[in-house]
Amino acid sequence: MGKTQTPASAAEAPIIAELRRRNGPDKLNIVSLNIEAGAAQTARDIADFRAKGGVADIPYVAIGLEGYSRIAQTSMIAIPRDYLFDKVGQPVKVWTGMSAETKSELFRSVGALQ
């Protein structure tokens, strides 16, 4: 995000925003996690990125590398990474990277849970 934004994360934000619009916050909870790797980010950098990507209304949490390691169950950083959980909080699928194929699979998988 911000100054440390990668092309993959820049491509991911509009896709996540579209997923949110199609499903609505009452049917799909999305949380954006930032590991804050790389250069320091200002609050303005983060706000600008989120607004530009259309994800300003999605809850945002900075979790750091330790938090990332616990969630990903590895210390190897792979971003963007998207996790899908079912209605009771059980993990269903994980995607690393964002491509047209990943987008299609993400949308299909979310739809299948509803």
Buried (B, 14 or more C-beta within 10 A) or exposed (E): BBEBBEEBBBBBBBBBBEBBEEBEEEEBEBEBBBBBEEEEBEEEBBBBBBEEBBBBEBEBEEBBEEBBBEBBEEEEEEBBBBEBEEEEEEEEBEBEBBEEEBBEBBBEBBEEBE
